[in-house]
Amino acid sequence: MANISAAEVKKLREMTGAGMMDCKKALQDSEGDFDKAVEFLREKGLAGVKKREGRTASNGLVHAYLHKSSPDLPPTVGVLLELNCETDFVAKTPHFQELAKDVAQHVAAMNPLYVSADQVPPEVIEAERAIYEKIALEEGKPAAALPKIVEGRVQGYYKEFCLLEQAFVKENKKTVQALLDEASATLGEKIEVGRFARYKVGQS
């Protein structure tokens, strides 16, 4: 078994926000390899993501991101993002702060309208359903297939306009929700987007 120093345990804890004993065991099992230790903690934490859903994420931070289309031009897009976790300890970790930056950049690039599907007003979805049904009929789709077709297009609406359903702009094989779940697994706390605001010059 690798001889792990207190300084190494402290460093891993600062990186991940995981408990001291968990960090020590991860480093021992990975023979001092920090990358493997982080992966070990992430895999261990994944089993607990669902268990953390009932917890309250009342800490966190507000991240401000300004986007420039060119280095010599002033910023034209700004995002304020509230990212929540359970403790201020995790909120101060580089991992959590980098996550906030990534999600804010995603919002700037992809312009979601809502955080999650349950925030979409019912009247908006009803209007979308009516449009999708009309289009399907005009396309000559059979009446019996309409409910399934309309529902599929509603899910497509969620994927286009709801932040957590969108494919993460830096790694489009995972959703933003999957990104948060991975961070929750590594950091050992519930992590969620509280809210966001996106501003673009010339748009109200």
BELRA-V435330 format. One record per helix or strand. SS is the DSSP state (A for helix, B for strand). FROM is the first residue (numbers start at 1). LEN is the number of residues. If there is no record, write none. Layout:
BEGIN
ss=SS from=FROM len=LEN
ss=SS from=FROM len=LEN
END
This chain:
BEGIN
ss=A from=6 len=11
ss=A from=20 len=10
ss=A from=34 len=13
ss=A from=50 len=5
ss=B from=59 len=9
ss=B from=77 len=9
ss=A from=88 len=4
ss=A from=94 len=17
ss=B from=114 len=1
ss=A from=117 len=3
ss=A from=122 len=17
ss=A from=143 len=19
ss=B from=162 len=1
ss=A from=163 len=3
ss=B from=167 len=1
ss=B from=175 len=1
ss=A from=176 len=12
ss=B from=192 len=9
END
